[in-house]
C-alpha cells in the first residue's frame, strides 16, 4: 500500500479544479478532494470527471474539511496524509517525489513535514510574501521555535497530528496545528517547495 494519500480541501474552485485534477491523475498516488460547501459548479465537475471526493453543505471551514478528509483517509489504512490547498498550483509530481523520498529516510524521526514557499522571495507578490513572513515570525515567537512558513498548506502529516485539539472553525487552522504540535512535542521538518501561484 502507498505510504500516503493526498488530501485537497476546496471551496468554489470550478475554474481550476479540472486542470488541477489532471495533474493529480498523472501521479501514482491516491488523492481525495473535500468540498467545503461550494456554491458554484465545483460539485458538478467533480462528479462529471469522476474525481475522488467528499462533499457537504453548508461551508464549515478549511479546518473542518481537513479533519473530515483525514479521518476518512485514516480509516482506509493510511498513516500519512499529504495536504495541499488550491491557493496556488504546484509541481505536484516533483512535490510528491520529494516528500516520498523524505518519508523514506525520516519516517521514524519526523511527525510533520511542513512546506516552505518563502525560500524564494519571488514566488509570490510582495504583499503576500511580507504577510506570510510576519505571521511566521509571530508563530515562531509563540512556540519558541523558528518556522519559516507557518501558513503553508502543503504538509505531509502523520495521522497522530489529527488527534491534536485544534478548533476546526478557526481561520488559522494551520497556525494552531503548529502551536498544538509544539505543545505535544511533535517533530517538525521544513521542506523548501516551489510555489507557482494562481
VOPAGU-2260 file (C-alpha; in pm, 1 decimal, decimal comma):
REM VOPAGU-2260
SITE   aa  ch    i         X         Y         Z
SITE  UNK   A    0       0,0       0,0       0,0
SITE  UNK   A    1     110,9     358,9     -66,8
SITE  UNK   A    2     253,1     528,4     239,2
SITE  UNK   A    3      43,5     841,8     197,7
SITE  UNK   A    4    -263,6     980,6      25,6
SITE  UNK   A    5    -314,3    1339,0     -89,3
SITE  UNK   A    6    -592,9    1548,4      64,0
SITE  UNK   A    7    -712,6    1871,0    -100,9
SITE  UNK   A    8    -977,4    2088,6      72,6
SITE  UNK   A    9   -1163,4    2306,6    -178,8
SITE  UNK   A   10   -1434,8    2570,6    -198,5
SITE  UNK   A   11   -1571,4    2721,2    -521,4
SITE  UNK   A   12   -1286,0    2600,6    -743,9
SITE  UNK   A   13   -1484,8    2532,8   -1062,5
SITE  UNK   A   14   -1245,0    2738,4   -1275,3
SITE  UNK   A   15    -935,0    2541,6   -1178,0
SITE  UNK   A   16   -1027,5    2201,3   -1040,6
SITE  UNK   A   17   -1031,6    2013,8   -1373,0
SITE  UNK   A   18    -679,0    2128,6   -1457,9
SITE  UNK   A   19    -553,3    2050,8   -1108,1
SITE  UNK   A   20    -719,3    1708,1   -1116,2
SITE  UNK   A   21    -529,4    1624,2   -1436,7
SITE  UNK   A   22    -201,4    1691,3   -1255,5
SITE  UNK   A   23    -304,1    1459,4    -975,0
SITE  UNK   A   24    -419,9    1186,8   -1212,2
SITE  UNK   A   25     -69,3    1172,3   -1358,2
SITE  UNK   A   26      66,1    1062,6   -1019,6
SITE  UNK   A   27      68,6     708,2    -891,3
SITE  UNK   A   28     -62,1     834,4    -557,4
SITE  UNK   A   29    -419,6     816,2    -424,1
SITE  UNK   A   30    -587,8    1152,3    -367,9
SITE  UNK   A   31    -915,1    1293,5    -237,0
SITE  UNK   A   32   -1089,5    1628,9    -263,8
SITE  UNK   A   33   -1306,4    1753,3      21,3
SITE  UNK   A   34   -1557,9    2010,6     -97,4
SITE  UNK   A   35   -1640,7    2259,9     176,3
SITE  UNK   A   36   -1989,9    2369,9      75,8
SITE  UNK   A   37   -1919,0    2504,2    -273,3
SITE  UNK   A   38   -2195,4    2707,7    -437,0
SITE  UNK   A   39   -2054,9    2718,0    -791,1
SITE  UNK   A   40   -2012,9    2424,9   -1035,1
SITE  UNK   A   41   -1736,8    2256,0    -834,9
SITE  UNK   A   42   -1950,4    1962,0    -719,8
SITE  UNK   A   43   -2094,2    1908,8   -1067,3
SITE  UNK   A   44   -1744,6    1899,6   -1220,5
SITE  UNK   A   45   -1612,8    1661,7    -955,7
SITE  UNK   A   46   -1884,9    1409,0   -1026,9
SITE  UNK   A   47   -1873,1    1464,2   -1402,3
SITE  UNK   A   48   -1498,4    1393,8   -1407,5
SITE  UNK   A   49   -1528,5    1107,5   -1154,5
SITE  UNK   A   50   -1294,0    1274,1    -908,3
SITE  UNK   A   51   -1248,3    1100,4    -571,6
SITE  UNK   A   52   -1422,8    1337,9    -335,6
SITE  UNK   A   53   -1626,1    1406,7     -26,1
SITE  UNK   A   54   -1870,3    1696,1     -11,0
SITE  UNK   A   55   -2107,7    1857,2     235,3
SITE  UNK   A   56   -2312,6    2171,0     277,8
SITE  UNK   A   57   -2307,6    2437,4     417,2
SITE  UNK   A   58   -1949,8    2558,6     439,0
SITE  UNK   A   59   -1775,0    2464,5     765,8
SITE  UNK   A   60   -1424,4    2599,1     710,1
SITE  UNK   A   61   -1090,5    2461,0     596,9
SITE  UNK   A   62   -1006,6    2301,4     931,9
SITE  UNK   A   63   -1329,2    2100,4     928,4
SITE  UNK   A   64   -1261,0    1988,5     570,3
SITE  UNK   A   65    -911,2    1874,8     657,9
SITE  UNK   A   66   -1023,4    1678,6     961,4
SITE  UNK   A   67   -1314,7    1515,9     781,9
SITE  UNK   A   68   -1094,7    1413,8     490,6
SITE  UNK   A   69    -813,3    1296,4     716,6
SITE  UNK   A   70   -1039,3    1070,2     923,0
SITE  UNK   A   71   -1171,1     913,2     602,9
SITE  UNK   A   72    -819,9     853,3     470,2
SITE  UNK   A   73    -701,1     712,3     803,0
SITE  UNK   A   74    -993,1     466,2     802,2
SITE  UNK   A   75    -870,4     347,2     462,3
SITE  UNK   A   76    -543,5     246,8     628,1
SITE  UNK   A   77    -304,6     532,6     554,2
SITE  UNK   A   78     -63,5     650,8     822,6
SITE  UNK   A   79      44,5     967,3     637,9
SITE  UNK   A   80    -157,6    1240,4     466,3
SITE  UNK   A   81     -21,5    1499,9     226,6
SITE  UNK   A   82    -237,9    1811,7     244,3
SITE  UNK   A   83    -230,1    2083,4     -19,0
SITE  UNK   A   84    -464,4    2369,0     -96,8
SITE  UNK   A   85    -559,2    2536,6    -423,0
SITE  UNK   A   86    -439,5    2886,1    -338,4
SITE  UNK   A   87    -168,1    2814,8    -589,9
SITE  UNK   A   88     -56,6    2546,8    -827,9
SITE  UNK   A   89     241,7    2328,5    -750,2
SITE  UNK   A   90     453,8    2090,3    -949,8
SITE  UNK   A   91     269,3    1806,1    -781,7
SITE  UNK   A   92     482,2    1532,0    -936,3
SITE  UNK   A   93     805,1    1684,9    -808,4
SITE  UNK   A   94     642,4    1760,1    -473,2
SITE  UNK   A   95     514,4    1404,7    -423,9
SITE  UNK   A   96     851,1    1253,7    -519,7
SITE  UNK   A   97    1039,9    1484,1    -283,7
SITE  UNK   A   98     814,7    1409,1      11,7
SITE  UNK   A   99     808,8    1036,6     -62,4
SITE  UNK   A  100    1189,0    1036,1     -50,0
SITE  UNK   A  101    1195,8    1235,2     273,6
SITE  UNK   A  102     946,1     995,2     426,7
SITE  UNK   A  103    1166,9     702,2     328,5
SITE  UNK   A  104    1459,0     841,4     528,9
SITE  UNK   A  105    1281,2    1032,3     808,1
SITE  UNK   A  106     960,2     845,1     883,5
SITE  UNK   A  107    1088,0     732,6    1223,0
SITE  UNK   A  108    1214,4    1072,6    1339,1
SITE  UNK   A  109     956,4    1318,6    1199,1
SITE  UNK   A  110     583,5    1368,4    1259,1
SITE  UNK   A  111     521,9    1669,1    1032,5
SITE  UNK   A  112     688,2    1777,9     708,8
SITE  UNK   A  113     596,7    2144,7     653,2
SITE  UNK   A  114     635,2    2314,2     315,2
SITE  UNK   A  115     830,8    2638,9     291,0
SITE  UNK   A  116     727,8    2857,8      -5,2
SITE  UNK   A  117     917,7    3160,1     124,0
SITE  UNK   A  118    1267,6    3034,2      44,0
SITE  UNK   A  119    1214,3    3201,8    -292,7
SITE  UNK   A  120    1134,1    3571,8    -242,8
SITE  UNK   A  121     984,7    3599,1    -592,5
SITE  UNK   A  122     746,8    3303,5    -570,9
SITE  UNK   A  123     456,1    3532,0    -470,5
SITE  UNK   A  124     368,0    3901,2    -473,4
SITE  UNK   A  125     536,1    4128,8    -221,7
SITE  UNK   A  126     225,9    4180,6      -4,8
SITE  UNK   A  127     160,4    3805,7      33,1
SITE  UNK   A  128     527,5    3739,3      97,1
SITE  UNK   A  129     551,1    4002,4     372,8
SITE  UNK   A  130     222,2    3893,0     530,9
SITE  UNK   A  131     340,1    3532,0     548,4
SITE  UNK   A  132     678,3    3634,8     686,5
SITE  UNK   A  133     510,5    3835,6     965,1
SITE  UNK   A  134     272,5    3551,1    1053,8
SITE  UNK   A  135     563,0    3305,9    1058,6
SITE  UNK   A  136     766,9    3539,4    1278,8
SITE  UNK   A  137     474,3    3564,6    1524,4
SITE  UNK   A  138     423,4    3185,6    1532,5
SITE  UNK   A  139     795,6    3131,6    1583,9
SITE  UNK   A  140     787,8    3355,5    1891,8
SITE  UNK   A  141     467,0    3188,9    2014,5
SITE  UNK   A  142     611,2    2836,3    2006,7
SITE  UNK   A  143     975,8    2919,7    2073,5
SITE  UNK   A  144    1087,5    2750,1    1753,6
SITE  UNK   A  145    1164,9    2904,9    1415,5
SITE  UNK   A  146     904,9    2829,3    1150,0
SITE  UNK   A  147     979,3    2964,9     803,0
SITE  UNK   A  148     629,9    2944,3     650,4
SITE  UNK   A  149     363,0    2887,0     914,3
SITE  UNK   A  150      66,0    2930,3     676,2
SITE  UNK   A  151     177,8    2689,1     406,1
SITE  UNK   A  152     -94,5    2435,6     328,3
SITE  UNK   A  153     147,4    2178,0     186,6
SITE  UNK   A  154     215,7    1937,5     471,5
SITE  UNK   A  155     290,4    1569,0     499,6
SITE  UNK   A  156     136,5    1471,4     831,3
SITE  UNK   A  157     139,5    1157,7    1039,6
SITE  UNK   A  158    -210,6    1050,2    1138,3
SITE  UNK   A  159    -134,6    1131,7    1503,5
SITE  UNK   A  160    -137,5    1501,9    1410,7
SITE  UNK   A  161    -514,3    1484,9    1362,8
SITE  UNK   A  162    -556,4    1385,9    1727,6
SITE  UNK   A  163    -440,1    1735,3    1826,2
SITE  UNK   A  164    -703,3    1954,1    1991,2
SITE  UNK   A  165    -730,1    2211,6    1711,4
SITE  UNK   A  166   -1052,6    2408,7    1669,2
SITE  UNK   A  167   -1172,2    2343,3    1314,3
SITE  UNK   A  168   -1384,3    2660,7    1292,1
SITE  UNK   A  169   -1082,9    2887,3    1322,1
SITE  UNK   A  170    -947,1    3052,3    1005,9
SITE  UNK   A  171    -588,9    2998,3    1121,4
SITE  UNK   A  172    -610,7    2619,9    1141,9
SITE  UNK   A  173    -258,5    2561,7    1005,7
SITE  UNK   A  174    -112,1    2800,5    1262,1
SITE  UNK   A  175    -299,9    2642,5    1551,5
SITE  UNK   A  176    -184,7    2299,7    1434,4
SITE  UNK   A  177     177,7    2412,2    1472,7
SITE  UNK   A  178     112,7    2557,8    1818,5
SITE  UNK   A  179     -60,5    2240,5    1937,9
SITE  UNK   A  180     205,3    2018,4    1777,2
SITE  UNK   A  181     477,9    2206,2    1963,0
SITE  UNK   A  182     292,9    2158,5    2292,4
SITE  UNK   A  183     278,2    1784,4    2225,6
SITE  UNK   A  184     647,4    1779,6    2129,0
SITE  UNK   A  185     580,6    1650,2    1779,4
SITE  UNK   A  186     882,2    1654,1    1549,7
SITE  UNK   A  187     871,6    1900,1    1259,4
SITE  UNK   A  188    1087,4    1917,7     947,0
SITE  UNK   A  189    1061,3    2204,9     698,0
SITE  UNK   A  190    1083,7    2137,8     324,5
SITE  UNK   A  191    1152,7    2404,5      54,0
SITE  UNK   A  192     884,2    2380,8    -213,6
SITE  UNK   A  193     822,8    2561,1    -541,1
SITE  UNK   A  194     508,7    2773,8    -538,1
SITE  UNK   A  195     375,4    2872,0    -878,7
SITE  UNK   A  196      81,2    3087,0    -769,2
SITE  UNK   A  197    -264,3    3134,9    -917,9
